[in-house]
Amino acid sequence: MRAKFVGAALVALAALSVSAAEAQMRPAASVGNQIVDVPEQPGYVPSAAEEQLDPAYRRQPVYFRTNEPPGTIVIHTSERFLYLVQGDNRAIRYGIGVGRDGFQWSGLQKITRKAEWPDWRPPAEMIERQPYLPRFMAGGPGNPLGAAALYLGGTVYRIHGTNMPQTIGMAISSGCFRLVNGDVQDLYNRVPVGTKVVIRQAPTL
């Protein structure tokens, strides 16, 4: 009896070890200090209720001290906020989802193109993590790029909408910055091609 118990325990331990190894290999989204897995859901159309964000991430005017001129977009990756500078130490703040660990970045870019309801071609890194994803998806309500996209320089990164509003505030993407559709439409209408975009990532100690 004891031998059977020990054998079962060893099998369970081995299974846990495999699961832990798989978890280390599989990139995860982070929200605060939590680590969660949230796969993309192409084709999913969120309800109006789902589009309602936690108050902390809702679009709102805020005090924002900066030397950047009005009209500049400033993204604080670690805070999960995008700021559109208004001048006089004011900005419009939008809650965003950002790149997961290993896909976060910083730098200076410009908006080089804008598109409403853009088509989606998942990057190779995303397909590697989620092989079931389509290689192409036409724009529309269930498209993971959402209602609009603002393309950043010559990079593969964008500021775009999402069909997964619950991921705002998370580190989940392959380097893009996502907003709920109402917010990305608001931003799209406020900024022209050529807008300066400053991406800041807090250093880790």
N, CA, C and O of each residue as an XYZ file, in Angstrom:
820
protein
N       0.833     -1.196      0.000
C       0.000      0.000      0.000
C       0.870      1.250      0.000
O       0.630      2.211     -0.730
N       1.880      1.195      0.841
C       2.773      2.341      0.936
C       3.509      2.559     -0.384
O       3.725      3.694     -0.809
N       3.892      1.445     -1.028
C       4.596      1.552     -2.311
C       3.706      2.242     -3.344
O       4.178      3.068     -4.125
N       2.387      1.892     -3.344
C       1.469      2.533     -4.281
C       1.351      4.021     -4.004
O       1.309      4.834     -4.928
N       1.299      4.375     -2.714
C       1.186      5.784     -2.344
C       2.414      6.570     -2.795
O       2.294      7.660     -3.354
N       3.609      5.999     -2.544
C       4.859      6.668     -2.941
C       4.903      6.808     -4.456
O       5.306      7.847     -4.978
N       4.483      5.750     -5.166
C       4.488      5.817     -6.626
C       3.569      6.910     -7.138
O       3.930      7.653     -8.051
N       2.383      7.012     -6.555
C       1.433      8.046     -6.964
C       1.976      9.438     -6.675
O       1.790     10.362     -7.466
N       2.646      9.580     -5.541
C       3.223     10.874     -5.174
C       4.299     11.288     -6.166
O       4.394     12.454     -6.547
N       5.116     10.307     -6.582
C       6.181     10.609     -7.543
C       5.604     11.015     -8.890
O       6.126     11.921     -9.541
N       4.533     10.356     -9.313
C       3.883     10.719    -10.575
C       3.324     12.140    -10.500
O       3.466     12.924    -11.438
N       2.685     12.461     -9.366
C       2.126     13.802     -9.188
C       3.223     14.856     -9.192
O       3.060     15.929     -9.774
N       4.355     14.546     -8.532
C       5.471     15.483     -8.484
C       6.045     15.704     -9.874
O       6.392     16.827    -10.240
N       6.141     14.640    -10.636
C       6.659     14.760    -12.002
C       5.734     15.627    -12.847
O       6.194     16.449    -13.639
N       4.420     15.438    -12.672
C       3.457     16.238    -13.426
C       3.566     17.710    -13.067
O       3.489     18.578    -13.936
N       3.747     17.988    -11.771
C       3.912     19.374    -11.343
C       5.172     19.979    -11.932
O       5.173     21.144    -12.331
N       6.260     19.190    -11.991
C       7.515     19.684    -12.554
C       7.348     20.024    -14.017
O       7.853     21.048    -14.479
N       6.629     19.160    -14.769
C       6.397     19.423    -16.183
C       5.560     20.680    -16.360
O       5.848     21.519    -17.213
N       4.498     20.801    -15.525
C       3.653     21.983    -15.610
C       4.433     23.247    -15.325
O       4.246     24.260    -15.999
N       5.320     23.198    -14.315
C       6.129     24.369    -13.982
C       7.059     24.725    -15.119
O       7.238     25.900    -15.438
N       7.656     23.707    -15.737
C       8.567     23.961    -16.861
C       7.809     24.581    -18.021
O       8.306     25.504    -18.666
N       6.591     24.071    -18.297
C       5.793     24.625    -19.386
C       5.412     26.062    -19.078
O       5.410     26.912    -19.968
N       5.088     26.337    -17.814
C       4.707     27.697    -17.443
C       5.871     28.662    -17.637
O       5.666     29.808    -18.036
N       7.108     28.201    -17.354
C       8.258     29.067    -17.543
C       8.503     29.339    -19.020
O       8.953     30.426    -19.384
N       8.212     28.365    -19.872
C       8.431     28.531    -21.300
C       7.343     29.377    -21.939
O       7.587     30.011    -22.966
N       6.144     29.404    -21.356
C       5.015     30.093    -21.949
C       4.950     31.514    -21.434
O       4.770     31.710    -20.232
N       5.092     32.544    -22.313
C       4.995     33.917    -21.847
C       3.647     34.158    -21.194
O       2.638     33.589    -21.609
N       3.631     34.991    -20.186
C       2.392     35.267    -19.475
C       2.158     36.755    -19.406
O       3.105     37.541    -19.418
N       0.901     37.146    -19.336
C       0.558     38.540    -19.129
C       0.652     38.851    -17.651
O       0.402     37.984    -16.813
N       1.011     40.081    -17.326
C       1.069     40.459    -15.924
C       0.126     41.614    -15.673
O       0.016     42.527    -16.492
N      -0.555     41.575    -14.538
C      -1.417     42.667    -14.106
C      -1.064     42.924    -12.645
O      -1.335     42.102    -11.770
N      -0.447     44.094    -12.397
C       0.102     44.345    -11.074
C       1.188     43.329    -10.789
O       2.133     43.189    -11.566
N       1.059     42.613     -9.671
C       2.020     41.569     -9.342
C       1.524     40.184     -9.751
O       2.191     39.181     -9.497
N       0.334     40.132    -10.396
C      -0.227     38.858    -10.823
C       0.303     38.460    -12.195
O       0.579     39.322    -13.031
N       0.444     37.170    -12.428
C       0.786     36.641    -13.734
C      -0.397     35.822    -14.219
O      -0.823     34.878    -13.553
N      -0.924     36.185    -15.378
C      -2.080     35.482    -15.927
C      -1.863     35.232    -17.405
O      -1.123     35.969    -18.057
N      -2.501     34.197    -17.944
C      -2.469     33.899    -19.369
C      -3.798     34.318    -19.977
O      -4.851     33.864    -19.528
N      -3.766     35.172    -20.987
C      -4.979     35.618    -21.657
C      -4.753     35.500    -23.156
O      -4.181     36.410    -23.755
N      -5.184     34.404    -23.785
C      -4.977     34.239    -25.221
C      -5.839     35.209    -26.019
O      -6.900     35.633    -25.560
N      -5.376     35.557    -27.218
C      -6.175     36.388    -28.113
C      -7.457     35.646    -28.488
O      -7.498     34.415    -28.499
N      -8.503     36.418    -28.795
C      -9.797     35.839    -29.161
C     -10.308     36.477    -30.453
O     -11.278     37.236    -30.428
N      -9.659     36.173    -31.587
C     -10.133     36.743    -32.848
C     -11.567     36.336    -33.129
O     -11.925     35.165    -33.000
N     -12.391     37.309    -33.514
C     -13.800     37.044    -33.783
C     -14.719     37.366    -32.624
O     -15.930     37.478    -32.813
N     -14.171     37.519    -31.425
C     -15.005     37.821    -30.264
C     -15.419     39.293    -30.287
O     -14.580     40.170    -30.493
N     -16.691     39.563    -30.080
C     -17.201     40.931    -30.048
C     -17.696     41.233    -28.636
O     -18.688     40.653    -28.195
N     -17.022     42.128    -27.925
C     -17.412     42.408    -26.538
C     -18.727     43.177    -26.471
O     -19.091     43.904    -27.395
N     -19.425     43.000    -25.361
C     -20.678     43.727    -25.136
C     -20.370     45.144    -24.661
O     -19.237     45.461    -24.299
N     -21.402     45.992    -24.669
C     -21.236     47.367    -24.188
C     -20.807     47.372    -22.723
O     -20.015     48.216    -22.302
N     -21.331     46.431    -21.958
C     -20.968     46.355    -20.537
C     -19.495     46.010    -20.368
O     -18.830     46.542    -19.480
N     -18.982     45.119    -21.219
C     -17.574     44.734    -21.140
C     -16.651     45.882    -21.516
O     -15.504     45.931    -21.073
N     -17.150     46.809    -22.335
C     -16.340     47.950    -22.760
C     -16.172     48.981    -21.639
O     -15.346     49.885    -21.755
N     -16.947     48.854    -20.555
C     -16.836     49.795    -19.442
C     -15.630     49.443    -18.575
O     -15.602     48.393    -17.934
N     -14.649     50.316    -18.562
C     -13.408     50.048    -17.841
C     -13.540     50.328    -16.356
O     -14.425     51.056    -15.909
N     -12.624     49.721    -15.606
C     -12.434     50.104    -14.210
C     -12.184     51.620    -14.180
O     -11.463     52.132    -15.036
N     -12.763     52.345    -13.217
C     -12.598     53.809    -13.189
C     -11.145     54.283    -13.285
O     -10.878     55.346    -13.845
N     -10.221     53.515    -12.750
C      -8.808     53.921    -12.777
C      -8.275     54.032    -14.203
O      -7.342     54.795    -14.455
N      -8.860     53.275    -15.144
C      -8.342     53.257    -16.511
C      -9.227     54.004    -17.507
O      -8.960     53.982    -18.708
N     -10.264     54.657    -17.025
C     -11.137     55.384    -17.937
C     -10.487     56.678    -18.418
O      -9.710     57.305    -17.697
N     -10.815     57.061    -19.633
C     -10.299     58.304    -20.217
C     -10.721     59.491    -19.363
O     -11.890     59.625    -19.003
N      -9.742     60.364    -19.039
C     -10.041     61.508    -18.185
C      -8.946     62.567    -18.286
O      -7.792     62.240    -18.565
N      -9.300     63.841    -18.060
C      -8.272     64.891    -17.992
C      -7.532     64.789    -16.659
O      -8.146     64.548    -15.620
N      -6.216     64.972    -16.695
C      -5.400     64.865    -15.481
C      -4.314     65.938    -15.485
O      -3.988     66.527    -16.516
N      -3.777     66.164    -14.311
C      -2.575     66.989    -14.193
C      -1.395     66.171    -14.690
O      -1.232     65.015    -14.299
N      -0.573     66.757    -15.546
C       0.547     66.014    -16.121
C       1.683     66.988    -16.419
O       1.609     67.799    -17.343
N       2.728     66.883    -15.613
C       3.853     67.806    -15.752
C       4.826     67.280    -16.797
O       5.339     66.170    -16.655
N       5.086     68.048    -17.835
C       5.977     67.620    -18.906
C       6.509     68.824    -19.667
O       5.898     69.893    -19.667
N       7.654     68.642    -20.314
C       8.213     69.666    -21.192
C       7.817     69.450    -22.648
O       8.161     70.248    -23.521
N       7.090     68.362    -22.902
C       6.670     68.069    -24.271
C       5.576     69.044    -24.709
O       4.738     69.430    -23.894
N       5.569     69.447    -25.980
C       4.571     70.402    -26.461
C       3.186     69.779    -26.571
O       3.058     68.559    -26.666
N       2.156     70.609    -26.560
C       0.794     70.089    -26.729
C       0.670     69.272    -28.023
O       1.269     69.592    -29.050
N      -0.125     68.214    -27.926
C      -0.301     67.334    -29.072
C       0.600     66.122    -29.048
O       0.393     65.190    -29.826
N       1.607     66.105    -28.169
C       2.513     64.960    -28.048
C       1.831     63.828    -27.297
O       1.087     64.061    -26.344
N       2.088     62.610    -27.729
C       1.637     61.418    -26.998
C       2.805     60.915    -26.154
O       3.910     60.721    -26.662
N       2.553     60.706    -24.867
C       3.563     60.151    -23.959
C       2.985     58.868    -23.361
O       1.920     58.883    -22.745
N       3.698     57.765    -23.550
C       3.249     56.466    -23.033
C       4.126     56.054    -21.868
O       5.347     55.976    -22.010
N       3.526     55.790    -20.719
C       4.231     55.278    -19.543
C       3.903     53.791    -19.429
O       2.850     53.409    -18.918
N       4.822     52.964    -19.915
C       4.571     51.528    -19.953
C       4.287     50.956    -18.571
O       3.338     50.190    -18.397
N       5.107     51.325    -17.585
C       4.963     50.734    -16.256
C       3.658     51.144    -15.579
O       3.127     50.397    -14.757
N       3.134     52.335    -15.919
C       1.891     52.815    -15.317
C       0.653     52.311    -16.043
O      -0.448     52.360    -15.493
N       0.820     51.817    -17.292
C      -0.303     51.387    -18.136
C      -1.193     52.565    -18.524
O      -2.419     52.455    -18.557
N      -0.535     53.713    -18.820
C      -1.283     54.891    -19.245
C      -0.645     55.525    -20.468
O       0.575     55.515    -20.630
N      -1.494     56.078    -21.326
C      -1.078     56.912    -22.450
C      -1.612     58.312    -22.184
O      -2.778     58.488    -21.830
N      -0.745     59.305    -22.358
C      -1.121     60.697    -22.125
C      -1.059     61.478    -23.434
O      -0.078     61.383    -24.172
N      -2.103     62.246    -23.719
C      -2.082     63.186    -24.828
C      -1.940     64.574    -24.229
O      -2.869     65.089    -23.607
N      -0.764     65.182    -24.421
C      -0.431     66.457    -23.778
C      -1.336     67.567    -24.306
O      -1.532     67.711    -25.513
N      -1.885     68.352    -23.370
C      -2.779     69.456    -23.713
C      -2.161     70.823    -23.477
O      -2.695     71.825    -23.951
N      -1.053     70.888    -22.758
C      -0.464     72.166    -22.374
C      -0.912     72.580    -20.990
O      -1.875     72.039    -20.446
N      -0.195     73.558    -20.415
C      -0.504     74.051    -19.066
C      -0.544     72.923    -18.041
O      -1.390     72.910    -17.147
N       0.388     71.971    -18.183
C       0.490     70.837    -17.260
C      -0.804     70.018    -17.178
O      -1.184     69.530    -16.114
N      -1.461     69.885    -18.315
C      -2.667     69.066    -18.388
C      -2.510     68.048    -19.512
O      -1.750     68.254    -20.457
N      -3.241     66.954    -19.390
C      -3.231     65.922    -20.436
C      -4.527     65.131    -20.359
O      -5.211     65.118    -19.335
N      -4.844     64.478    -21.459
C      -5.918     63.488    -21.445
C      -5.246     62.139    -21.236
O      -4.328     61.779    -21.974
N      -5.697     61.395    -20.238
C      -5.084     60.112    -19.898
C      -5.998     58.964    -20.318
O      -7.204     58.974    -20.071
N      -5.378     57.974    -20.965
C      -6.091     56.782    -21.413
C      -5.465     55.539    -20.771
O      -4.240     55.423    -20.726
N      -6.274     54.627    -20.284
C      -5.766     53.345    -19.811
C      -5.397     52.469    -21.003
O      -6.108     52.449    -22.008
N      -4.292     51.751    -20.890
C      -3.812     50.937    -22.010
C      -3.353     49.556    -21.543
O      -3.099     49.338    -20.359
N      -3.254     48.636    -22.490
C      -2.541     47.384    -22.308
C      -1.203     47.512    -23.008
O      -1.116     48.176    -24.040
N      -0.159     46.896    -22.477
C       1.196     47.064    -23.001
C       1.838     45.712    -23.292
O       1.222     44.663    -23.103
N       3.087     45.754    -23.757
C       3.811     44.531    -24.076
C       4.115     43.704    -22.836
O       4.395     44.242    -21.765
N       4.055     42.390    -23.000
C       4.400     41.482    -21.909
C       5.905     41.515    -21.675
O       6.640     42.133    -22.445
N       6.363     40.861    -20.626
C       7.786     40.811    -20.307
C       8.565     40.299    -21.519
O       8.209     39.286    -22.119
N       9.623     41.012    -21.863
C      10.422     40.643    -23.018
C       9.993     41.354    -24.288
O      10.713     41.325    -25.286
N       8.804     42.008    -24.266
C       8.309     42.708    -25.449
C       8.058     44.189    -25.169
O       7.486     44.892    -26.003
N       8.486     44.664    -23.996
C       8.341     46.078    -23.688
C       9.540     46.845    -24.233
O      10.644     46.306    -24.313
N       9.322     48.088    -24.603
C      10.384     48.871    -25.237
C      10.155     50.349    -24.954
O       9.102     50.743    -24.453
N      11.143     51.150    -25.279
C      11.039     52.596    -25.092
C      11.703     53.286    -26.270
O      12.468     52.671    -27.012
N      11.408     54.556    -26.434
C      12.026     55.288    -27.532
C      11.163     56.440    -27.998
O      10.166     56.794    -27.367
N      11.568     57.015    -29.113
C      10.893     58.173    -29.707
C      10.428     57.791    -31.104
O      11.231     57.344    -31.924
N       9.144     57.961    -31.383
C       8.583     57.613    -32.682
C       7.631     58.718    -33.140
O       7.357     59.672    -32.412
N       7.140     58.560    -34.362
C       6.082     59.423    -34.877
C       4.981     58.542    -35.459
O       5.236     57.424    -35.906
N       3.775     59.053    -35.447
C       2.689     58.357    -36.119
C       2.874     58.552    -37.624
O       2.835     59.679    -38.117
N       3.073     57.464    -38.339
C       3.329     57.541    -39.775
C       2.107     57.172    -40.616
O       2.070     57.438    -41.818
N       1.114     56.562    -39.982
C      -0.087     56.180    -40.722
C      -1.228     55.962    -39.742
O      -1.010     55.591    -38.589
N      -2.431     56.193    -40.209
C      -3.630     55.947    -39.415
C      -4.603     55.113    -40.238
O      -4.696     55.282    -41.454
N      -5.321     54.221    -39.582
C      -6.302     53.400    -40.289
C      -7.467     53.081    -39.364
O      -7.270     52.784    -38.186
N      -8.671     53.142    -39.896
C      -9.860     52.737    -39.154
C     -10.214     51.295    -39.515
O     -10.132     50.898    -40.677
N     -10.604     50.527    -38.515
C     -10.927     49.110    -38.663
C      -9.893     48.393    -39.540
O     -10.233     47.834    -40.582
N      -8.634     48.417    -39.107
C      -7.564     47.837    -39.926
C      -7.605     46.312    -39.968
O      -8.142     45.664    -39.069
N      -7.023     45.752    -41.033
C      -6.822     44.307    -41.108
C      -5.741     43.910    -40.110
O      -4.933     44.740    -39.694
N      -5.732     42.641    -39.732
C      -4.780     42.129    -38.729
C      -3.960     40.995    -39.303
O      -4.500     40.033    -39.848
N      -2.656     41.115    -39.176
C      -1.728     40.041    -39.508
C      -0.865     39.800    -38.273
O       0.080     40.554    -38.043
N      -1.153     38.788    -37.479
C      -0.393     38.564    -36.239
C       1.099     38.421    -36.515
O       1.485     37.736    -37.463
N       1.952     39.061    -35.700
C       3.394     38.899    -35.880
C       3.836     37.468    -35.565
O       3.138     36.716    -34.884
N       5.018     37.116    -36.084
C       5.527     35.749    -35.927
C       5.639     35.348    -34.462
O       5.376     34.198    -34.111
N       6.031     36.301    -33.597
C       6.184     35.978    -32.179
C       4.850     35.560    -31.556
O       4.800     34.670    -30.707
N       3.774     36.217    -31.991
C       2.464     35.891    -31.447
C       1.980     34.536    -31.957
O       1.394     33.756    -31.207
N       2.230     34.261    -33.237
C       1.837     32.977    -33.805
C       2.616     31.838    -33.153
O       2.088     30.741    -32.969
N       3.867     32.103    -32.807
C       4.671     31.076    -32.126
C       4.063     30.722    -30.780
O       4.064     29.556    -30.384
N       3.538     31.731    -30.066
C       2.917     31.486    -28.773
C       1.527     30.880    -28.913
O       1.112     30.054    -28.100
N       0.807     31.303    -29.963
C      -0.581     30.891    -30.141
C      -0.783     30.415    -31.586
O      -1.333     31.152    -32.404
N      -0.344     29.191    -31.905
C      -0.354     28.696    -33.291
C      -1.733     28.631    -33.933
O      -1.840     28.564    -35.158
N      -2.787     28.649    -33.127
C      -4.150     28.557    -33.669
C      -4.612     29.850    -34.327
O      -5.642     29.850    -35.002
N      -3.878     30.964    -34.152
C      -4.332     32.249    -34.664
C      -4.368     32.267    -36.190
O      -3.544     31.618    -36.834
N      -5.313     33.002    -36.774
C      -5.324     33.141    -38.231
C      -4.115     33.955    -38.682
O      -3.603     34.787    -37.933
N      -3.664     33.710    -39.908
C      -2.531     34.490    -40.444
C      -2.979     35.828    -40.977
O      -2.166     36.729    -41.183
N      -4.295     35.962    -41.205
C      -4.868     37.225    -41.677
C      -6.316     37.291    -41.214
O      -7.026     36.285    -41.200
N      -6.743     38.500    -40.833
C      -8.135     38.711    -40.463
C      -8.547     40.107    -40.908
O      -7.891     41.090    -40.562
N      -9.629     40.198    -41.671
C     -10.113     41.489    -42.144
C     -10.620     42.324    -40.981
O     -11.061     41.792    -39.962
N     -10.552     43.646    -41.146
C     -11.011     44.547    -40.107
C     -12.489     44.382    -39.807
O     -13.269     44.000    -40.679
N     -12.870     44.669    -38.574
C     -14.259     44.544    -38.166
C     -14.372     44.465    -36.658
O     -13.354     44.458    -35.965
N     -15.589     44.406    -36.132
C     -15.801     44.429    -34.673
C     -15.082     43.329    -33.908
O     -14.707     43.546    -32.755
N     -14.873     42.153    -34.503
C     -14.188     41.074    -33.800
C     -12.696     41.033    -34.046
O     -12.026     40.093    -33.619
N     -12.156     42.040    -34.731
C     -10.726     42.063    -35.041
C      -9.921     42.517    -33.825
O     -10.291     43.504    -33.190
N      -8.828     41.825    -33.478
C      -8.035     42.210    -32.310
C      -7.409     43.605    -32.376
O      -6.989     44.131    -31.345
N      -7.336     44.222    -33.569
C      -6.823     45.594    -33.657
C      -7.905     46.629    -33.388
O      -7.615     47.819    -33.263
N      -9.142     46.179    -33.300
C     -10.208     47.077    -32.913
C     -10.567     48.115    -33.958
O     -10.389     47.903    -35.158
N     -11.080     49.253    -33.475
C     -11.687     50.269    -34.329
C     -10.696     51.132    -35.091
O     -11.060     51.736    -36.100
N      -9.456     51.204    -34.632
C      -8.480     52.077    -35.292
C      -7.073     51.687    -34.881
O      -6.852     51.052    -33.850
N      -6.118     52.093    -35.731
C      -4.711     51.856    -35.419
C      -3.887     53.069    -35.831
O      -4.123     53.670    -36.880
N      -2.930     53.416    -35.001
C      -1.963     54.470    -35.268
C      -0.597     53.789    -35.347
O      -0.126     53.220    -34.363
N       0.030     53.849    -36.507
C       1.264     53.101    -36.759
C       2.470     53.937    -36.348
O       2.551     55.128    -36.650
N       3.407     53.290    -35.650
C       4.537     53.986    -35.040
C       5.801     53.838    -35.882
O       6.420     52.774    -35.908
N       6.177     54.915    -36.569
C       7.404     54.929    -37.356
C       7.444     53.808    -38.368
O       6.436     53.466    -38.987
N       8.654     53.228    -38.529
C       8.823     52.086    -39.411
C       8.809     50.777    -38.662
O       9.236     49.751    -39.193
N       8.318     50.796    -37.417
C       8.284     49.586    -36.593
C       7.051     48.741    -36.927
O       6.211     49.146    -37.731
N       6.953     47.579    -36.310
C       5.754     46.742    -36.447
C       4.733     47.074    -35.358
O       3.701     46.411    -35.248
N       5.020     48.101    -34.553
C       4.173     48.406    -33.410
C       3.128     49.466    -33.741
O       3.320     50.308    -34.619
N       2.004     49.395    -33.003
C       0.893     50.305    -33.218
C       0.249     50.663    -31.883
O       0.379     49.942    -30.894
N      -0.437     51.775    -31.882
C      -1.423     52.078    -30.854
C      -2.749     51.694    -31.491
O      -3.093     52.221    -32.549
N      -3.500     50.793    -30.879
C      -4.695     50.294    -31.556
C      -5.795     49.947    -30.566
O      -5.588     49.947    -29.352
N      -6.964     49.652    -31.110
C      -8.095     49.227    -30.291
C      -7.974     47.763    -29.925
O      -6.937     47.141    -30.154
N      -9.027     47.216    -29.360
C      -8.995     45.807    -28.965
C     -10.412     45.257    -28.878
O     -11.360     45.995    -28.611
N     -10.548     43.962    -29.103
C     -11.835     43.292    -28.859
C     -11.815     42.569    -27.515
O     -12.696     41.762    -27.217
N     -10.781     42.873    -26.699
C     -10.654     42.272    -25.369
C     -10.451     43.377    -24.324
O      -9.351     43.526    -23.790
N     -11.501     44.148    -24.032
C     -11.357     45.282    -23.118
C     -10.864     44.894    -21.734
O     -10.304     45.726    -21.021
N     -11.067     43.634    -21.345
C     -10.630     43.197    -20.016
C      -9.106     43.185    -19.884
O      -8.593     43.052    -18.773
N      -8.368     43.321    -20.998
C      -6.910     43.288    -20.940
C      -6.288     44.666    -20.742
O      -5.066     44.781    -20.645
N      -7.110     45.711    -20.681
C      -6.552     47.039    -20.399
C      -5.994     47.046    -18.976
O      -6.656     46.613    -18.033
N      -4.777     47.539    -18.841
C      -4.082     47.508    -17.558
C      -3.141     46.334    -17.425
O      -2.413     46.234    -16.437
N      -3.141     45.430    -18.414
C      -2.273     44.253    -18.381
C      -1.057     44.423    -19.290
O      -1.050     45.243    -20.209
N      -0.031     43.624    -19.004
C       1.117     43.481    -19.906
C       0.898     42.180    -20.655
O       1.163     41.101    -20.125
N       0.411     42.280    -21.892
C      -0.064     41.090    -22.590
C       0.313     41.043    -24.057
O       0.328     39.962    -24.645
N       0.623     42.195    -24.676
C       0.786     42.237    -26.128
C       2.196     41.853    -26.558
O       3.059     41.550    -25.734
N       2.405     41.876    -27.873
C       3.732     41.619    -28.439
C       4.489     42.923    -28.672
O       5.408     42.966    -29.491
N       4.117     43.969    -27.970
C       4.829     45.242    -28.048
C       3.956     46.417    -28.430
O       4.376     47.567    -28.305
N       2.728     46.143    -28.901
C       1.803     47.219    -29.243
C       1.120     47.755    -27.981
O       1.230     47.179    -26.898
N       0.420     48.864    -28.153
C      -0.309     49.496    -27.051
C      -1.793     49.495    -27.415
O      -2.184     50.051    -28.440
N      -2.612     48.873    -26.576
C      -4.032     48.715    -26.893
C      -4.913     49.552    -25.987
O      -4.634     49.705    -24.798
N      -5.977     50.091    -26.556
C      -6.994     50.856    -25.849
C      -8.353     50.247    -26.176
O      -8.494     49.529    -27.166
N      -9.349     50.534    -25.347
C     -10.703     50.133    -25.725
C     -11.106     50.935    -26.961
O     -10.548     51.999    -27.227
N     -12.072     50.420    -27.710
C     -12.403     51.027    -28.995
C     -12.865     52.474    -28.896
O     -12.504     53.298    -29.736
N     -13.661     52.793    -27.877
C     -14.098     54.180    -27.721
C     -12.928     55.118    -27.523
O     -12.929     56.234    -28.042
N     -11.921     54.669    -26.770
C     -10.752     55.512    -26.500
C      -9.849     55.651    -27.725
O      -9.352     56.742    -28.003
N      -9.633     54.560    -28.458
C      -8.754     54.670    -29.620
C      -9.412     55.519    -30.706
O      -8.715     56.206    -31.453
N     -10.753     55.482    -30.805
C     -11.438     56.351    -31.753
C     -11.298     57.814    -31.348
O     -11.104     58.683    -32.199
N     -11.395     58.085    -30.044
C     -11.210     59.447    -29.536
C      -9.799     59.942    -29.846
O      -9.623     61.060    -30.331
N      -8.796     59.109    -29.567
C      -7.408     59.489    -29.831
C      -7.174     59.669    -31.329
O      -6.513     60.621    -31.744
N      -7.709     58.767    -32.134
C      -7.567     58.814    -33.592
C      -8.050     60.162    -34.138
O      -7.431     60.729    -35.038
N      -9.152     60.665    -33.592
C      -9.728     61.922    -34.064
C      -8.980     63.149    -33.568
O      -9.160     64.241    -34.107
N      -8.153     62.988    -32.559
C      -7.445     64.125    -31.972
C      -6.040     64.337    -32.525
O      -5.522     65.452    -32.475
N      -5.411     63.276    -33.056
C      -3.999     63.404    -33.441
C      -3.815     63.146    -34.938
O      -4.437     62.236    -35.486
N      -2.968     63.935    -35.603
C      -2.705     63.735    -37.023
C      -1.483     62.851    -37.258
O      -0.716     62.577    -36.335
N      -1.315     62.416    -38.485
C      -0.068     61.767    -38.886
C       1.076     62.750    -38.643
O       0.940     63.944    -38.913
N       2.183     62.257    -38.141
C       3.312     63.111    -37.795
C       3.407     63.422    -36.316
O       4.392     64.009    -35.869
N       2.389     63.035    -35.545
C       2.402     63.279    -34.098
C       3.592     62.591    -33.441
O       3.891     61.432    -33.726
N       4.257     63.315    -32.570
C       5.393     62.772    -31.807
C       4.884     61.834    -30.720
O       3.919     62.148    -30.022
N       5.540     60.674    -30.578
C       5.157     59.690    -29.563
C       6.401     59.337    -28.748
O       7.406     58.884    -29.295
N       6.319     59.551    -27.444
C       7.417     59.246    -26.522
C       7.009     58.029    -25.702
O       6.008     58.063    -24.986
N       7.793     56.946    -25.809
C       7.504     55.716    -25.052
C       8.519     55.599    -23.932
O       9.723     55.533    -24.182
N       8.039     55.573    -22.706
C       8.913     55.509    -21.538
C       8.678     54.224    -20.775
O       7.538     53.842    -20.511
N       9.758     53.566    -20.426
C       9.686     52.338    -19.640
C      10.528     52.531    -18.394
O      11.729     52.786    -18.484
N       9.904     52.412    -17.231
C      10.631     52.635    -15.988
C      11.749     51.629    -15.838
O      11.522     50.439    -16.055
N      12.972     52.065    -15.469
C      14.077     51.117    -15.300
C      13.821     50.203    -14.117
O      13.206     50.615    -13.134
N      14.289     48.965    -14.204
C      14.187     48.040    -13.090
C      15.505     48.048    -12.317
O      16.583     48.104    -12.908
N      15.404     47.992    -11.006
C      16.608     48.044    -10.149
C      17.081     46.642     -9.819
O      18.075     46.476     -9.112
